[in-house]
Amino acid sequence: MGEMISMIAHQWRQPLSSIAAISMGLNIKIQLDEFDIKQEKGLQEFKEYFNERFNNIDALVQSLTTTIDDFRRLYKPNKKTDFILISEPIKKAFLIIRAYLKRDNIEIIENYICNKKATILSNEIIQVVLNILKNSQDNFQEKDINNPKISITCKNDNDKTILKICDNGGEIPEDVLPKIFDLYFSTKTEKNGTGLGLYMSKIIVEKHHNGKLNVINKDDGVCFIIELGII
């Protein structure tokens, strides 16, 4: 039970932080009186800006709710699958964490050229992508990386869909690289690391999807490579 609570807390950190970032942005807009609501144009801009942010918060709250169900079903068989493009859960993951990444001035480069559908547990793939993105963000903060970047590439290769998530946050020492998917192993500070996120991601990709999850050092950073079969 303690391990499960730690995992849930780890997964809730991203959407809760995003909600806090959105809330802070709304408060700043109000304090600075950036919208002239006495004018029709200013009132319309005010409504559009706040409605968009409230919709984002609604989506984030929904992700908090579904996380509980995801973990409850984590080790149960016969889960409901979706036959969709891999890019769909990736984009949903970004919806959860995008505001948080923008706050840290992290540049996101997206290149989706995967046009074949795959049978996946979409909510679990969202959790995997969130884990990897949050690891990159924490690493940028701890190392104080200048011009942080995360690139995401999705492509088809014969009977597989290959997803690569790479950053420029520095390489992982070669003696540490084989251990990062181990339970409770973490290279992050105690504040940010539980050693559960990548361990759980490995289970989701390899045991729940019969895929592969690997990591390599590349171009002054790391690349996480996810391979999923196409059905």
N, C-alpha and C positions, 0 to 999 in steps of 0.2 A: 504494500500500500504506500509506503514511504517513497519507493522508487517511482510509482505511478504519479504521485503528487508532484514529485520533482520534475517529471517529464511534462506534466500539464503546465506547471509554473514556467518551465522553459519555453513552451509553445505560446503561452499567453503574453510573454514579455513583448513580442513584436507588435501585435495589435494594440495592446494597452499603451505602448510607447507612441504608436501612430495616433491613437485617439488623443493622447496628451499633446502631441505636436499640433494636431488640428485645432484643439481647444485653445492652445496658446496663440495660434495664428488668428483665430476669430477674436480673441480678447484684444490683441494688438490693434486689429482693424477698428474695433469699437473705441478703444482708448484714444486712438489717433484721429478719430472722426474722418476717416478716409472716404466715406460716402455722404454725399449731400442729399439726404433723404427728403428734403423739402422740394427738390427738383425731380421731375418725372424720370429723367435719365438716371440720376443718382439712385433713386429708389429702386429702379429696375435692376441696376448693377448690384445693389445691396442684396436684393432677393435672389438673384442668380448665384452670386458668390456664396451666400449662406446655405442655399438649398443644395448646391453641389457638395459643400462640406458636410452637411447633415446626412446626405445620402452616403457619403464615404464612411461616416461614423456608424450608420445603420449596417453597412456591409461588414465593418470591423466587429461590431457587436455580434452579428450573425456568425462570424468566424470563431468568436470565443465560445459560442453555444455549440457549434458543430465539433469543436476540438474535443469537448467532453465525450461526445458520441463516438468520435474517431478513436479515442483511446479506449473507450469501453469495448469497442469492437476489434481492437488492435490484434488480438490473438485468437479471434473467433473465425471459424471457417465460413464458407458460403456467403461472402459479403457481396453486396450489390455492386456490379461493375458498370462502367460507362464506355461506350464506343465513340470516342471523340478524338479530335486533334490534340496532340501533346501540348500545343501552344496555348490551349484554353486554360488548363490549370496553372500554367506559368503566368499568364496574364492576371489570373485571379490572385495569385501569390503577390504579384506586384501591387495590386490594388490595396492589399493589406499593409505593405511595408513601404510603398513609394514615398509617402510624405516624410517618413522617418529618414530615408536615404537622402532625399532632397535637402532635408535640414542639415545634413552633414556634408553637403556639396559633393555627393558621390555621383559621378557621371555614369549613366546606364546606356549601354550599347546593345540593341536587340536586333537579331537577324533570324527570322523564322522562315525557313525554306522546307519545312516538313509538311507535306500536303497529303499524307496518308493517315487514316485514323488507326487508333490502337485501342485495345480493350484494357482499361486501367481502372484502378480505384482512385478517382480524381482527387478526392479530399486528401488522401494519403500522399499523392504526388505533390499537392500544394504544400503539405507539411515538410516534405523533403526539400523543395525549393526554398521555402522560408528558412529552414535550418542553415542551408548553405549561404544564402544571402546575409543572414544575421551573423554568421561566423566571419564573413568578409568584413562586414561593418565593424564588428568588435575589434577585429585585427587592425583595421585602419585607425581606429581610435587609440588603441594601445601603443601602436608604433608611430602615431602621428604622421601618417603617410601624406605627402603632398600630391595634389591632383589625383585623388583616388578614383579608380574606374572598375566597373564590373561589366563584363561582356557576356552575353548569352546567345548561343547559337544552337539552333535546332535543325537537323537535316535528316533525310532518309538515306539509308545505305542498304540496298537490297531488301532483306526481310527485317531490318531493324530501324528503329528511330534512335538517333544519337543526340543527346542533349549535353552541351558543354557550358559550364559556368566558370568563368575565369576572372581573376582579379590581378591587380598589380601591387599587392600588399606584402611582397617579399616571399622568398621561398621557405619551405618547411625543411629543417635539417633532415638529411637522408636517414639518420638513425631513428628519427621520430616518425617519419612518413608511414611506415607499416603499422604504427600503433594507433593512428588517429580514429579508427573505427572501433577500437576496443571500448568496452563498457567502463565508464567512469574515468577514461583517460581524456585529459584536456590540456591544451597548450595555453589556454587563456587564464586570466586572473580568476581567483575564487569568486569574485563578484559576478563575472560574466560567464564562467564556465561551470558546467555540471558533468561533462563527459557523457551526456545522454543523447544529445541531438544527433550526432553523426552515427552513433551506434544504432539508434532507432531508424535513421534513414537507410542504413545498410539492410536492416531487417525488411523494411518496406519494399525496397527495390529488388532485393535478391530472393527473399522468401515469399513475399506476397505477389511479386510480378515476374518471377523467374528471369530477372534481368541482371545487370551488373552495375556496380557503383565503385569507381576507382578515383584516385587522385594522383596528379603528377605535378612536378615543378615545371614551370614554363614562363619564359619572358619576365623574370623578376617577380613572379607571383605563383599562384597555384591554379590548376584547372581541375574541377570535379567533372567527371565524365559518367553520364548515365546512359545505359543501353537498355532499350525496351523492345520487345518483339512486336511485330505487326500481325494482326489476325484479320 
